[in-house]
Every structure is written in structure tokens, then in C-alpha cells.
Amino acid sequence: MFATRVSGLRVTLPLLASAVAALAGGAGRSNAVAVDNLQGAGSTLVAPLLSAWAGDYAARTGTTVTYGAFGSSYGIGAITQGTVDFGASDAPLSAYQLEGGGGLVQIPWALTATVLSYQVPGVTGGLRPTPETIAGIFLGTLQYWDDPSIATLNPRLHLAHDRIVPVYRSDGSGDTYAFTSYLAKTNAQWGKNIGAGTSVSFPTGQGAVGNGGVAAAIKGTPGAIGYVSLAYALGNHLPTTAIRNEAGRFATPGLRGIAAAAGTVTQVPAGNAISIVDPPASAPTAYPISTFTYVIVPTHSPNATLLRRFIFYGLTSGQAFGAKLGFAPIPRIVLIAAEKTLAQVK
């Protein structure tokens, strides 16, 4: 087992030996007999919320939910291979991936933000970047914190001539997908040369595994700046930046800003792949790197009844656990689409 601490909550994440064995060529979960437990794997972003859900749901129903937080790419692979009951990813799957997994559906079941956290000597908070300065930092064209393009945006902060150390996810990550999708949309050079995905070739910086690994690297590295999910920034007491949005305002990653970004959704695509990064100027308080996160399940499963009940719980009663962990309530239009998709699981 390994554990991480998130927002005061100790999250124990069992290593799913059966999943690891199956991915190496062993027997798959899809052949299992239905029992009163569910196994899932994937996103580290949603792990704090899933931990809270699992404890409450076990007390309510007696059903045990075991989850391995190994990253979104791992979760996609595990559910595609059929080694777990559900996968979790912050990066939506394409129609081709859903069909290639033997008939999968993805359901948006939580809403939060990917944030920039930092450890800048002499700065305890208040850092404000623009899309241009964020791209410059992670492209390696901005190398020192007192660069004029950063200092001009932050006249009240004392920014010394300290080297910037970008920190990124070295494993396949939904946070990387959200972060690079934002950069690809707001910076032409990033879009052309780097692109977006769960894993990209970062031009500079140091990598770390999982949200916990990135948070630890930021805390332990003077001059560091990296992206983590909001829950891990809160749990590790890391400062977060406000980011200039399309309305020209510096929006903070609070529940209000996340909800404002999600409020721009007027239609849910057939496959439920929803992007809310860089929302339009019509949402002046929207935080620009907000993201939905998804549970991925087969349409036919020996544990279909348990899956439907647990996912419905997450979409309804479970939302009450989100606020203290940095998750905003799912908007009604998305909830309706989620419940409609859940009905396909049989």
C-alpha cells in the first residue's frame, strides 16, 4: 500500500495486484463473479473525493469501493483491458477509444480545477500570470522570476533573480491534459510545437509522478512552479495563482470560479467529452483551467447494478463532500446527461 495526505484526509490507495497482473497478461476483472465490492483505478485528481465517497458509501450500503490512484492513462488502460470495474480519467476518451474498449461509456461525475502552485522565495501568495507568461515558463523562454514580463504583472511582489523551475507530470495525467489543452488553446507556439494530451514532451523542467509527486516537488524546490489539482494544493498548503481569463480578469480557482466556467456549458456532446478550459469573456469570474473528471465503465458488466448505484450516489449525495476538497457541484445540464448515460450500464 501507499498513502498520501490530501486536505487533512489520509487517503490509502491499495495497489491493485489483480489489475497489475491482468495488464501483464493475467486474468481480467471482466470474468469475475458479481460481489459486493467494486475496484477502480485511474485519476489522482479525483482520488481525494473518491476516498470520501468510499467511506460514506460503505457505511450506507456495505459495498466496498477500492481505488488505485495511478493516473488517468493507467485508468483508461485498466478499464479497456477489463481488469477493473471502473476507470477514472480527467481526459475524456474519443468515440474510437470508447468503442475499442468493447463498449464503454464515460460519465462526468465531478468538477474541479487544475491549478498552478509555486514556491517562490519571499513570495507567500498573490502571484498572477497570464496565458503568455505561463507558456513562456513551460516553454523555457522565461527563466527567472524577476523577468520584466512577470514583474510588470506583479508590482507588489518582491521577485528576486531566482531561476524558475517548472514541474510537470511525468506519468499519463488528466491534469496534464487540462493544462496542455489550455496552453494549446491560448498560445499559438504551444499549440503548434507541443500540443495537448495526457502526456506531452515538455521542453524544460522536471517531472514527477502523480499529483502528490508534483506537490512534493514544488514544496521541496525553491523557485518551482507546477500544476496540480486543487485538492492537492489545498491539502499541501501550497499557494495558487490567479490567472487572467478571456474577460481580462485575474480569476482564482475557488468554487465560484470553477462553477462559472462550468456554467458556460450549454450543450453536452453525445460522448460526454466536455471542455471548459479558457471559457469565453461572457463568464467574467470563470477560472480558466477548470475541468470535469469522468468515470469510465462498460455498458455490460457482471457488477452493473453495483456500478449504477455507486455512480448515482456520486452524482447526487456524494456531491456534498466536494466543497472542502475543491470540487464544485455538477451543473444540471451535465447531471442530466450523466444520468442518461448511466442508464446504458446493464
C-alpha positions as CSV (number, residue, x, y, z in Angstrom):
1,M,0.0,0.0,0.0
2,F,1.0,3.6,-0.3
3,A,-0.7,6.7,1.1
4,T,-0.9,10.4,0.5
5,R,-2.4,13.2,2.6
6,V,-4.9,15.5,1.0
7,S,-6.6,18.4,2.7
8,G,-6.1,16.8,6.1
9,L,-7.5,13.5,4.9
10,R,-5.3,10.4,4.8
11,V,-6.1,8.6,1.5
12,T,-4.9,5.0,1.5
13,L,-4.7,3.6,-2.0
14,P,-4.2,-0.2,-2.3
15,L,-2.1,-1.5,-5.0
16,L,-4.4,-3.4,-7.2
17,A,-2.4,-6.6,-7.7
18,S,-5.1,-8.2,-9.8
19,A,-5.1,-5.2,-12.2
20,V,-1.4,-5.2,-12.5
21,A,-1.3,-8.9,-13.2
22,A,-4.0,-8.6,-15.8
23,L,-2.3,-5.8,-17.6
24,A,0.8,-8.0,-17.7
25,G,-1.3,-10.8,-19.3
26,G,-3.2,-12.3,-16.4
27,A,-6.9,-12.9,-15.9
28,G,-9.3,-9.9,-16.3
29,R,-11.8,-8.4,-13.9
30,S,-14.5,-8.8,-16.6
31,N,-14.7,-12.5,-15.9
32,A,-15.3,-12.0,-12.2
33,V,-18.4,-13.1,-10.3
34,A,-20.5,-10.2,-9.1
35,V,-19.8,-9.5,-5.4
36,D,-20.4,-6.5,-3.1
37,N,-17.2,-4.7,-3.9
38,L,-16.0,-2.6,-6.7
39,Q,-12.5,-2.0,-8.0
40,G,-11.4,1.1,-9.8
41,A,-8.2,2.8,-11.0
42,G,-7.0,6.0,-12.6
43,S,-7.1,9.7,-12.0
44,T,-5.1,11.0,-9.0
45,L,-7.2,14.3,-9.2
46,V,-10.4,12.6,-8.2
47,A,-8.8,10.3,-5.5
48,P,-9.5,12.6,-2.5
49,L,-13.2,12.8,-3.4
50,L,-13.4,9.0,-4.1
51,S,-11.9,8.3,-0.7
52,A,-14.6,10.4,1.0
53,W,-17.2,8.7,-1.1
54,A,-15.9,5.2,-0.4
55,G,-16.1,5.6,3.3
56,D,-19.6,7.1,3.4
57,Y,-20.9,4.6,0.8
58,A,-19.6,1.6,2.7
59,A,-21.3,2.8,5.8
60,R,-24.6,3.4,3.9
61,T,-24.7,0.2,1.8
62,G,-22.0,-2.3,2.9
63,T,-20.4,-2.1,-0.6
64,T,-16.6,-1.7,-0.6
65,V,-15.0,0.5,-3.2
66,T,-11.3,0.0,-3.7
67,Y,-9.4,2.5,-5.8
68,G,-5.8,2.7,-7.2
69,A,-4.8,6.3,-8.0
70,F,-2.2,5.6,-10.7
71,G,-3.1,8.4,-13.2
72,S,-5.7,8.8,-15.9
73,S,-3.7,6.9,-18.5
74,Y,-3.5,3.9,-16.2
75,G,-7.2,4.0,-15.5
76,I,-8.0,4.1,-19.2
77,G,-5.8,1.1,-19.8
78,A,-7.2,-0.8,-16.9
79,I,-10.8,-0.4,-17.9
80,T,-10.0,-1.0,-21.6
81,Q,-8.4,-4.3,-20.6
82,G,-11.3,-5.2,-18.3
83,T,-9.1,-5.5,-15.2
84,V,-11.2,-3.2,-13.0
85,D,-14.9,-2.4,-12.7
86,F,-14.4,1.3,-13.5
87,G,-11.7,3.6,-14.7
88,A,-11.4,7.3,-13.8
89,S,-9.9,9.9,-16.1
90,D,-9.8,13.7,-16.3
91,A,-9.2,13.4,-20.0
92,P,-12.2,12.3,-22.0
93,L,-12.0,9.4,-24.3
94,S,-12.7,9.7,-28.1
95,A,-15.5,7.7,-29.7
96,Y,-12.9,5.4,-31.1
97,Q,-11.4,4.7,-27.7
98,L,-14.8,4.0,-26.2
99,E,-15.7,1.6,-29.0
100,G,-12.3,0.0,-28.8
101,G,-12.7,-0.8,-25.2
102,G,-15.5,-3.3,-26.0
103,G,-18.4,-0.9,-25.4
104,L,-17.5,1.7,-22.8
105,V,-19.3,4.9,-21.7
106,Q,-17.8,7.9,-19.9
107,I,-19.8,9.8,-17.3
108,P,-18.8,13.2,-15.9
109,W,-19.1,12.8,-12.1
110,A,-17.0,15.6,-10.6
111,L,-15.9,19.1,-11.3
112,T,-12.8,20.9,-10.1
113,A,-9.7,22.8,-11.4
114,T,-6.1,22.2,-12.3
115,V,-4.1,25.0,-10.6
116,L,-0.6,26.5,-10.7
117,S,1.2,26.2,-7.4
118,Y,4.6,27.6,-6.6
119,Q,7.4,28.1,-4.2
120,V,9.0,31.4,-4.9
121,P,11.5,32.7,-2.3
122,G,10.0,35.7,-0.5
123,V,6.5,35.3,-2.0
124,T,3.8,33.7,0.1
125,G,0.9,34.4,-2.3
126,G,-0.6,36.7,-4.8
127,L,1.3,35.6,-7.9
128,R,-0.6,36.5,-11.1
129,P,0.4,35.1,-14.5
130,T,-1.2,35.5,-18.0
131,P,-1.5,32.8,-20.6
132,E,1.6,34.2,-22.3
133,T,3.8,34.1,-19.2
134,I,2.6,30.6,-18.3
135,A,3.5,29.4,-21.8
136,G,6.9,31.2,-21.6
137,I,7.7,29.5,-18.3
138,F,6.9,26.0,-19.5
139,L,8.5,26.6,-23.0
140,G,11.6,27.7,-21.2
141,T,11.8,31.2,-22.7
142,L,11.2,32.8,-19.3
143,Q,13.9,31.6,-16.9
144,Y,14.0,33.9,-13.9
145,W,11.3,35.2,-11.6
146,D,12.3,38.8,-12.0
147,D,11.8,38.7,-15.8
148,P,10.1,42.0,-16.7
149,S,7.1,40.2,-18.2
150,I,6.4,38.6,-14.9
151,A,7.4,41.5,-12.6
152,T,5.2,44.0,-14.5
153,L,2.2,41.9,-13.8
154,N,3.1,41.6,-10.1
155,P,4.4,45.0,-9.0
156,R,3.5,44.4,-5.3
157,L,5.6,41.3,-5.1
158,H,9.4,41.2,-4.5
159,L,10.6,38.8,-7.2
160,A,14.3,38.1,-6.9
161,H,16.6,36.9,-9.7
162,D,15.9,33.2,-8.9
163,R,15.7,30.6,-11.6
164,I,12.3,29.3,-12.5
165,V,11.9,25.5,-12.1
166,P,8.8,24.2,-14.0
167,V,7.4,20.9,-12.6
168,Y,5.2,18.7,-14.7
169,R,3.6,15.2,-14.6
170,S,5.9,12.5,-15.9
171,D,3.1,9.9,-15.9
172,G,0.0,9.9,-18.1
173,S,-2.3,12.5,-16.5
174,G,-5.6,14.2,-16.9
175,D,-4.2,17.2,-15.2
176,T,-1.6,17.4,-18.0
177,Y,-4.5,17.1,-20.5
178,A,-6.3,20.0,-18.9
179,F,-3.2,22.1,-18.6
180,T,-1.8,21.5,-22.1
181,S,-5.3,21.9,-23.6
182,Y,-5.4,25.3,-22.0
183,L,-1.9,26.2,-23.3
184,A,-2.7,24.9,-26.8
185,K,-5.8,27.0,-27.0
186,T,-4.2,30.2,-25.7
187,N,-0.7,30.1,-27.1
188,A,0.0,29.5,-30.8
189,Q,3.6,28.4,-30.3
190,W,2.5,25.8,-27.7
191,G,-0.4,24.6,-29.9
192,K,1.9,24.2,-32.9
193,N,5.0,22.7,-31.3
194,I,3.8,20.8,-28.2
195,G,0.0,20.3,-28.4
196,A,-2.3,18.8,-25.8
197,G,-2.6,15.3,-24.3
198,T,-2.3,13.2,-21.2
199,S,1.5,13.0,-21.9
200,V,3.5,15.6,-23.9
201,S,7.2,16.4,-24.3
202,F,7.8,19.3,-22.0
203,P,10.7,21.4,-23.3
204,T,12.1,22.2,-19.9
205,G,11.7,21.5,-16.2
206,Q,11.5,18.3,-14.0
207,G,8.9,15.6,-14.0
208,A,7.2,14.0,-11.0
209,V,4.7,11.1,-10.7
210,G,1.1,11.9,-9.7
211,N,-0.4,14.9,-8.1
212,G,1.3,14.0,-4.8
213,G,4.7,13.8,-6.5
214,V,4.3,17.2,-8.2
215,A,3.1,18.8,-4.9
216,A,6.1,17.4,-3.1
217,A,8.5,18.6,-5.8
218,I,7.1,22.1,-5.6
219,K,7.4,22.1,-1.8
220,G,11.0,20.9,-1.9
221,T,12.3,23.0,-4.8
222,P,12.9,26.8,-4.4
223,G,11.8,28.6,-7.5
224,A,9.4,25.8,-8.5
225,I,6.0,26.2,-10.2
226,G,3.9,23.3,-11.3
227,Y,0.3,22.2,-12.0
228,V,-1.7,20.1,-9.6
229,S,-5.4,19.5,-8.9
230,L,-6.9,22.0,-6.4
231,A,-7.4,19.3,-3.7
232,Y,-3.7,18.7,-3.6
233,A,-2.8,22.4,-3.4
234,L,-5.2,22.7,-0.5
235,G,-4.0,19.6,1.2
236,N,-0.3,20.6,0.9
237,H,-0.9,24.2,1.8
238,L,0.5,25.4,-1.4
239,P,-0.3,28.9,-2.8
240,T,-2.2,29.1,-6.1
241,T,-2.1,31.7,-8.8
242,A,-4.9,33.7,-10.2
243,I,-4.9,33.5,-14.0
244,R,-6.0,36.2,-16.4
245,N,-9.1,34.9,-18.2
246,E,-10.7,35.9,-21.5
247,A,-12.6,38.7,-19.8
248,G,-9.3,40.2,-18.8
249,R,-9.8,39.5,-15.1
250,F,-7.4,37.5,-12.8
251,A,-9.7,34.7,-11.7
252,T,-8.9,32.5,-8.7
253,P,-9.5,28.7,-8.5
254,G,-12.3,28.8,-6.0
255,L,-15.6,27.1,-6.2
256,R,-17.2,30.2,-7.6
257,G,-14.7,30.4,-10.5
258,I,-15.0,26.7,-11.3
259,A,-18.8,26.8,-11.3
260,A,-18.7,29.9,-13.6
261,A,-16.5,28.0,-16.1
262,A,-18.9,25.0,-16.0
263,G,-21.8,27.4,-16.4
264,T,-20.7,28.1,-19.9
265,V,-21.8,24.6,-21.0
266,T,-25.0,24.9,-23.0
267,Q,-24.9,21.5,-24.7
268,V,-23.4,18.2,-23.8
269,P,-21.9,16.3,-26.7
270,A,-23.1,12.7,-27.4
271,G,-20.0,11.1,-25.9
272,N,-19.9,13.5,-22.9
273,A,-16.5,14.9,-23.7
274,I,-16.8,18.4,-22.3
275,S,-14.0,21.1,-22.4
276,I,-14.3,24.1,-20.2
277,V,-10.7,25.4,-20.4
278,D,-10.3,29.1,-21.5
279,P,-14.1,29.9,-21.2
280,P,-15.4,32.9,-23.1
281,A,-15.4,36.5,-21.9
282,S,-19.1,36.3,-21.2
283,A,-18.1,34.4,-18.0
284,P,-16.0,37.1,-16.2
285,T,-15.4,35.2,-13.0
286,A,-14.6,31.9,-14.6
287,Y,-11.3,30.2,-13.7
288,P,-9.7,29.2,-17.0
289,I,-8.3,25.8,-16.2
290,S,-11.4,24.2,-14.8
291,T,-12.2,20.6,-15.7
292,F,-14.7,17.8,-15.4
293,T,-13.5,14.3,-14.4
294,Y,-15.0,11.1,-15.7
295,V,-15.9,7.6,-14.6
296,I,-15.5,5.1,-17.4
297,V,-17.5,1.9,-17.3
298,P,-18.5,-0.9,-19.6
299,T,-22.1,-1.0,-20.8
300,H,-22.3,-4.6,-19.8
301,S,-20.7,-5.7,-16.5
302,P,-21.3,-8.5,-14.0
303,N,-21.4,-5.8,-11.4
304,A,-23.7,-3.4,-13.3
305,T,-26.2,-3.0,-10.5
306,L,-23.5,-2.1,-8.0
307,L,-21.8,0.3,-10.5
308,R,-25.1,2.1,-11.3
309,R,-25.9,2.5,-7.6
310,F,-22.4,3.8,-6.7
311,I,-22.1,6.2,-9.6
312,F,-25.6,7.6,-9.0
313,Y,-24.6,8.1,-5.4
314,G,-21.5,10.1,-6.6
315,L,-23.6,12.2,-8.8
316,T,-26.1,13.0,-6.1
317,S,-25.5,12.5,-2.4
318,G,-21.7,12.3,-2.9
319,Q,-21.5,15.9,-4.3
320,A,-21.9,17.2,-0.7
321,F,-18.3,16.0,0.0
322,G,-16.8,18.1,-2.8
323,A,-16.7,21.7,-1.4
324,K,-14.0,21.1,1.2
325,L,-11.9,19.2,-1.3
326,G,-12.1,21.8,-4.0
327,F,-14.9,20.2,-6.1
328,A,-17.9,22.3,-7.3
329,P,-21.3,20.8,-7.8
330,I,-22.0,19.4,-11.3
331,P,-24.4,21.8,-13.2
332,R,-27.9,20.5,-14.0
333,I,-27.4,20.2,-17.8
334,V,-24.3,17.9,-17.2
335,L,-26.1,15.9,-14.5
336,I,-29.0,15.1,-16.8
337,A,-26.6,13.9,-19.5
338,A,-24.7,11.8,-16.9
339,E,-27.8,10.1,-15.5
340,K,-29.0,9.4,-19.1
341,T,-25.6,7.7,-19.9
342,L,-25.6,5.8,-16.6
343,A,-28.9,4.1,-17.7
344,Q,-26.9,2.4,-20.5
345,V,-24.9,0.3,-18.0
346,K,-26.7,-3.1,-17.7
